[in-house]
Amino acid sequence: PADEICDYFGVKIAMYFAWLGFYTSAMVYPAVFGSILYTFTESDQTSQDICCVVFAIFNVIWSTLFLEEWKRRGAEFAYKWGTLDTPAESIEEPRPQFRGVKRISPVTSAEEFYYPPWKRLLFQCLVSLPVCLACLSFVFLLMLGCFQLQELVLSIKGLPRIIRFLPKIVLAVIVTACDEVYKKIAYWLNDM
């Protein structure tokens, strides 16, 4: 489906999904080899150390072969999609929400939208950074609260076993809800 993704979303997204599919299928080899090693590893420390070294050597060889094969596969996709010698900047489509001033590029002499770097830095320091720090602090405090709740639940004797999972469930729900809120905040920050 890489060609369909390329036609619909563009080369950059298609190349990402082509790499992701290739990586996922290539992970079968370390998974199988690691499972075999795990199965035949004895419980003594020497046996485990030997298996770790063998698996590390396998991973070095596998990752080298993986990268070399991806270079070939990536070049095939780039050739097929007509972007083999194209610089990455020209493949990207400009974002429709981008607000900038039209100017003539000093490099290419073509018309482009320009946003001054000092304005971007000012926005990052005065808006993005405080908002991100506030979000991180909020999640950190919620996480600490869930850990305190966990301690409280574990300290009470005689509670049903299922109640011990309540703080973990609360944390999972909070993280999921915060994720949705933070996505909206990220879109808002990106589109400003």
C-alpha positions in Angstrom: 0.0 0.0 0.0 3.0 2.3 0.0 2.1 3.7 -3.5 -1.4 4.4 -2.4 -0.1 6.2 0.7 2.3 8.2 -1.5 -0.5 9.2 -3.9 -2.8 10.3 -1.1 -0.5 11.7 1.7 2.7 12.5 -0.2 6.2 11.1 -0.4 7.3 12.1 3.1 4.5 10.2 4.8 4.7 7.3 2.4 8.5 6.9 3.1 7.8 6.9 6.8 5.3 4.1 6.5 7.4 2.2 4.1 10.3 2.3 6.6 7.9 1.4 9.5 6.6 -1.7 7.6 10.2 -2.7 6.7 11.4 -2.3 10.3 8.4 -4.2 11.7 9.0 -7.2 9.4 12.8 -7.1 10.1 12.2 -7.2 13.8 11.0 -10.8 13.4 14.7 -12.0 13.3 15.8 -10.5 16.7 12.4 -11.6 18.2 12.8 -15.2 17.1 16.5 -15.4 18.0 15.9 -13.7 21.4 13.1 -16.1 22.1 15.3 -19.1 21.3 18.1 -17.8 23.5 15.7 -17.1 26.3 14.3 -20.6 26.1 17.6 -22.3 26.2 19.3 -20.0 28.8 19.9 -21.7 32.1 19.2 -19.9 35.4 22.9 -19.5 36.4 24.6 -16.1 35.9 27.3 -17.4 33.6 24.8 -18.9 31.1 22.8 -15.6 31.2 26.0 -13.5 30.6 27.0 -15.7 27.6 23.5 -15.4 26.1 23.6 -11.6 26.5 26.9 -11.4 24.7 25.6 -13.6 21.9 22.4 -11.6 21.6 24.4 -8.3 21.5 26.7 -9.6 18.7 23.6 -10.8 16.9 22.0 -7.3 17.2 25.1 -5.6 15.9 25.1 -7.8 12.8 21.4 -7.6 12.4 21.2 -3.8 12.7 24.1 -3.4 10.1 22.3 -5.7 7.7 19.0 -3.9 8.4 20.4 -0.5 7.6 22.2 -1.6 4.5 19.0 -3.3 3.2 16.9 -0.2 4.0 19.4 2.0 2.1 18.6 -0.1 -1.0 14.9 -0.3 -0.3 14.6 3.4 0.5 16.5 4.3 -2.7 14.1 2.0 -4.7 11.1 3.9 -3.3 12.8 7.3 -3.9 13.5 6.3 -7.5 10.0 5.0 -8.0 8.4 8.2 -6.6 10.8 10.5 -8.5 12.5 12.0 -5.4 15.9 10.3 -5.6 18.0 13.4 -6.0 15.5 15.9 -4.6 16.5 17.8 -1.4 14.1 17.1 1.5 13.0 20.7 1.9 11.4 20.7 -1.6 9.4 17.5 -0.9 7.6 19.0 2.0 4.4 20.8 1.3 3.9 24.1 3.0 1.4 24.0 5.8 -1.8 25.8 4.8 -2.1 27.4 8.3 1.4 28.9 8.1 1.3 32.7 8.5 4.2 34.6 7.2 5.3 37.5 5.0 5.8 36.8 1.3 9.4 37.6 0.2 11.9 36.6 -2.4 14.2 33.9 -1.1 17.8 35.0 -1.0 18.9 31.4 -1.9 16.5 30.3 -4.6 15.2 33.7 -5.8 11.7 32.2 -5.6 8.8 33.7 -3.7 8.3 32.1 -0.3 6.6 32.8 3.0 9.0 34.0 5.7 8.6 34.1 9.5 11.4 35.9 11.4 13.4 33.6 13.7 13.3 36.1 16.5 9.4 36.0 16.6 9.5 32.2 16.6 12.0 32.2 19.5 9.9 34.8 21.4 6.8 32.7 21.0 8.6 29.6 22.1 10.0 31.2 25.3 6.9 33.2 26.3 4.1 30.9 25.3 5.1 27.4 24.3 7.6 26.7 27.1 5.3 27.9 30.0 2.3 26.0 28.6 4.4 22.8 28.2 5.9 23.2 31.7 2.4 23.7 33.1 1.2 20.6 31.4 4.1 18.5 32.7 3.7 19.8 36.2 0.0 19.0 36.1 0.6 15.4 35.0 3.4 15.0 37.5 1.1 16.2 40.4 -1.7 13.8 39.2 0.8 11.0 39.0 2.0 11.7 42.6 -1.6 11.8 43.7 -2.2 8.4 42.1 0.9 7.0 43.9 -0.4 8.4 47.2 -3.8 6.8 46.5 -2.0 3.5 45.7 -0.1 3.7 49.1 -3.4 4.4 50.9 -5.2 1.5 49.3 -2.3 -0.9 50.0 -2.1 0.2 53.6 -5.8 -0.7 54.3 -6.1 -4.4 55.2 -9.1 -6.5 54.2 -10.0 -4.7 51.0 -11.0 -6.9 48.1 -8.1 -7.7 45.7 -9.8 -5.9 42.8 -9.7 -2.6 44.7 -5.9 -2.7 44.7 -6.1 -2.1 41.0 -8.3 1.0 41.3 -5.4 3.6 41.5 -3.8 2.1 38.4 -7.1 2.3 36.5 -7.5 5.9 37.7 -4.0 6.7 36.5 -4.7 5.1 33.1 -7.9 7.1 32.7 -6.2 10.3 33.7 -3.3 9.8 31.3 -5.7 9.0 28.4 -7.8 12.1 29.2 -4.7 14.3 29.5 -3.4 12.9 26.2 -6.5 14.1 24.4 -6.4 17.6 26.1 -2.7 17.9 25.3 -3.2 17.0 21.7 -5.7 19.9 21.4 -3.2 22.2 23.2 -0.4 21.1 20.8 -2.6 21.8 17.7 -3.5 25.2 19.2 0.2 26.1 19.8 1.2 24.8 16.4 -1.5 26.8 14.6 -0.8 30.1 16.4 
